[in-house]
Structures are given as C-alpha cells and as structure tokens.
Amino acid sequence: MKKILIVDDHTIVREGVMRLLQDLLEEPVQFDVAGEGGEALRMTGITRYDMVLIDISLPDQSGLELLKVMHQNDPQLPILVLSTYPEEHYAVRALRAGALGYLNKGCAAQVLKEAAEKVMNGRKYVTVSQAEMLVEAISERSHLPVHEVLSDRELQLVKMVTAGKTLTEIARELCLSVKTISTYRARILDKLSLRTTADIISFGIQHGLTL
C-alpha cells in the first residue's frame, strides 16, 4: 500500500485531493494530512512516504521553504508541489529546490494521475512549458521574467505587499521583525529599480504576483 502525505491548510482541498487520488490510482493508498509545515516535518521524520504533496501557501512558512528543508533532510523523498500559483511563478524554483513536479490546482485529473504515478516512482514530471522555462533558466542567453531576480522570501513579500498587507502585518504573519521585513523591502526596491511601496504594488499587479 502506498503512503501519501498531503500538506495543505484547507480541509476541503485535502479531502478533494484524497478522493481524487483514491479514484485515479490503481494501488490502494493510505493518506496522512498536515495543515502546516512544522507538522509535516514531524510526520516525515517518523514515517516514510511514497509521495508528499505540498501547497506553496502555508500558515507557518512558505511551501518552498518546507520543500527545501524536506529535501535536505531526505534527498530521496518524492515531493510534488500542488499550488494555486501559475507555473511561471514557482515551477522552476520548486524543481530547483528538489521537487519532482509542479502542478497547478486547476490541472486536469489525468495530469494529476500521471504526475503522481511518476513522482511515486522517483521520476520527474515536467510539462512542456516547464521544460522550456528550465532550458531558459540555464541558458546564458535567457531573458528571465524580472521577478526571477528575487529570492523566494522576497517574492513572497511582493505578493503580500501587492495584496495590501502592511509591513507590520507581514512581519506578524511570517514571525519576523518589522526591521527584517523592512530590509527585505529595501532589497526588493533595489533589485527591481523601484522607489516606493506603491511601486511594488504596481509591479506586483502588472506581473500577476498576487496571493
């Protein structure tokens, strides 16, 4: 029997994915669920899973950060990212961080089936468009999207600022000091050649970088 861990803070999403995979996969599956990153790390520390499905947006940390820690702890752990964000925002980052695949939650059931089967067999699932982005990312002649110059944390901050959150609110949500968040903001302004928070919001809206 296969063991799958679903890491998502929305109960309805977890239940929907479980039911879908139960119908799609030929082998019987035992599911565990986690609503936050810390809980997921504890579970992967005591149980060996055939696949871990991770959402990007988690209440206690970024799914990308969780992915990196899980991959460092166990490079052989098969991880599939299932997110609401479009692949051009996070697919390359996720694959570089150790994920075997990246899917948008709006994907077809057959795509989820194919990705899950490949990942549980230790193989990468990469779409044609993701393959093209990976080629561009390693090409010296590539012209990557402007937001690719940002770190994972900086990109997360841009999305939160674009969503209208204040620096104080962001600091509280990320469990960081306002001073640290202000430092990230300064780096973002410098990297994107912007001047104000309003410029960040405008940039985020223009590039579809919203929560």
VOGU-3710 file (C-alpha; in Angstrom, 3 decimals, decimal comma):
1> mkkilivddh> 0,000/0,000/0,000  1,262/3,466/-0,938  1,551/6,193/1,684  0,903/9,805/0,699  1,162/12,930/2,842  -0,922/15,938/1,781  0,303/19,269/3,172  -2,377/21,944/2,753  -4,112/24,185/5,271  -7,531/23,897/3,599
11> tivregvmrl> -9,526/20,874/4,746  -11,750/20,848/1,671  -8,700/20,790/-0,625  -7,095/17,924/1,279  -10,292/15,885/1,175  -10,805/16,627/-2,517  -7,288/15,565/-3,448  -7,588/12,389/-1,366  -10,825/11,354/-3,017  -9,486/12,147/-6,460
21> lqdlleepvq> -6,306/10,131/-5,977  -8,261/7,228/-4,497  -10,297/7,100/-7,708  -7,361/7,681/-10,066  -4,626/5,434/-8,684  -4,760/1,682/-9,202  -2,946/0,807/-5,983  -4,620/1,292/-2,584  -3,407/4,403/-0,783  -3,106/5,401/2,865
31> fdvageggea> -3,281/9,154/3,386  -1,914/11,382/6,126  -2,593/15,124/6,224  -0,842/18,161/7,683  -2,138/21,706/7,866  1,214/23,420/8,335  4,898/22,971/7,629  6,066/22,173/11,138  3,534/19,378/11,443  4,561/17,994/8,045
41> lrmtgitryd> 8,250/17,943/9,039  7,471/15,991/12,183  5,468/13,458/10,191  8,111/12,936/7,506  10,634/12,477/10,295  8,862/9,386/11,609  7,083/7,973/8,553  8,404/7,039/5,116  6,075/8,354/2,401  5,865/7,339/-1,239
51> mvlidislpd> 4,896/10,921/-2,073  4,407/14,250/-0,321  2,087/16,841/-1,894  2,897/20,377/-0,777  0,988/23,621/-1,244  3,009/26,831/-1,640  0,864/28,843/0,775  1,018/27,521/4,336  0,176/29,385/7,547  3,533/28,954/9,284
61> qsglellkvm> 6,010/29,068/6,398  6,353/29,093/2,633  5,845/25,744/0,946  9,115/26,358/-0,888  10,970/26,675/2,405  9,340/23,469/3,618  10,295/21,757/0,366  13,942/22,769/0,764  14,130/21,501/4,348  12,435/18,212/3,450
71> hqndpqlpil> 14,797/17,723/0,513  17,829/18,466/2,690  16,615/16,013/5,331  15,880/13,303/2,763  17,005/13,912/-0,843  15,165/10,747/-1,929  11,759/11,892/-0,638  9,375/12,203/-3,643  7,744/15,638/-3,454  5,056/17,048/-5,761
81> vlstypeehy> 4,031/20,694/-5,413  0,317/21,343/-5,967  -0,392/25,074/-5,930  -2,862/27,749/-6,992  0,004/29,820/-8,384  0,751/29,635/-12,117  3,799/27,582/-13,042  5,703/30,559/-14,429  5,880/31,951/-10,881  7,141/28,951/-8,958
91> avralragal> 7,730/25,854/-11,109  11,432/26,445/-11,800  12,049/27,436/-8,176  10,282/24,305/-6,911  12,122/21,968/-9,278  15,463/23,553/-8,380  14,638/23,126/-4,687  14,148/19,378/-5,078  10,540/18,822/-6,127  9,923/16,114/-8,719
101> gylnkgcaaq> 6,985/18,005/-10,158  4,891/21,170/-10,013  1,172/21,294/-10,786  -1,450/23,997/-10,675  -4,560/23,039/-8,696  -6,619/23,712/-11,790  -4,943/20,884/-13,731  -6,957/18,023/-15,250  -7,441/14,839/-13,235  -5,452/12,839/-15,792
111> vlkeaaekvm> -2,497/15,203/-15,380  -2,578/14,712/-11,613  -2,689/10,940/-12,123  0,300/10,948/-14,484  2,307/13,252/-12,226  1,538/11,254/-9,073  2,483/7,945/-10,700  5,769/9,327/-11,985  6,696/11,015/-8,731  5,889/7,906/-6,660
121> ngrkyvtvsq> 8,271/6,009/-8,933  11,007/8,544/-8,238  10,787/10,222/-11,643  10,315/13,883/-12,508  7,066/15,129/-14,020  7,788/18,216/-16,119  5,341/19,814/-18,542  6,468/21,091/-21,935  6,241/24,708/-20,786  8,213/23,928/-17,614
131> aemlveaise> 10,911/22,219/-19,679  11,201/25,361/-21,784  11,483/27,520/-18,650  14,200/25,246/-17,278  16,164/25,492/-20,520  15,845/29,266/-20,430  16,911/29,348/-16,789  20,219/27,608/-17,536  20,872/29,389/-20,816  23,309/32,310/-20,780
141> rshlpvhevl> 21,135/33,947/-23,423  17,943/33,628/-21,407  15,710/36,573/-20,674  14,014/35,522/-17,465  10,975/37,324/-16,048  12,017/40,312/-13,967  10,755/38,746/-10,738  13,216/35,842/-11,131  15,930/38,091/-9,657  14,074/37,943/-6,338
151> sdrelqlvkm> 14,724/35,326/-3,677  11,851/33,073/-2,599  11,256/35,198/0,508  11,402/38,446/-1,497  8,892/37,095/-3,998  6,605/36,098/-1,133  6,911/39,617/0,271  6,000/41,197/-3,082  2,857/39,063/-3,213  1,871/40,042/0,329
161> vtagktltei> 2,511/43,758/-0,277  0,539/43,569/-3,517  -2,321/42,002/-1,561  -2,422/45,149/0,578  -0,709/43,868/3,719  1,342/46,332/5,761  4,925/45,601/6,801  3,730/45,096/10,379  1,095/42,573/9,265  3,644/40,754/7,115
171> arelclsvkt> 6,128/40,619/9,983  3,463/39,139/12,250  2,387/36,510/9,706  5,960/35,453/8,912  7,095/35,609/12,556  9,847/38,068/11,686  10,705/41,535/12,997  9,486/44,645/11,208  13,159/45,595/10,807  13,840/42,353/8,926
181> istyrarild> 10,815/42,887/6,686  11,980/46,448/6,014  15,370/45,066/4,956  13,671/42,694/2,518  11,628/45,613/1,185  14,803/47,634/0,591  16,372/44,719/-1,301  13,263/44,374/-3,454  13,283/48,069/-4,310  16,961/47,878/-5,230
191> klslrttadi> 16,690/44,698/-7,336  13,631/45,920/-9,248  14,821/49,548/-9,528  11,705/50,772/-7,724  11,313/53,606/-5,209  8,215/53,126/-3,073  5,835/50,525/-1,695  3,271/51,782/-4,190  5,746/50,898/-6,942  5,980/47,350/-5,554
201> isfgiqhglt> 2,195/47,056/-5,603  2,054/48,325/-9,178  4,819/45,884/-10,183  3,028/43,001/-8,483  -0,264/43,739/-10,202  1,451/44,166/-13,586  3,183/40,778/-13,304  0,292/38,911/-11,716  2,140/38,431/-8,435  -0,837/38,238/-6,111
211> l> -1,822/35,920/-3,276
//
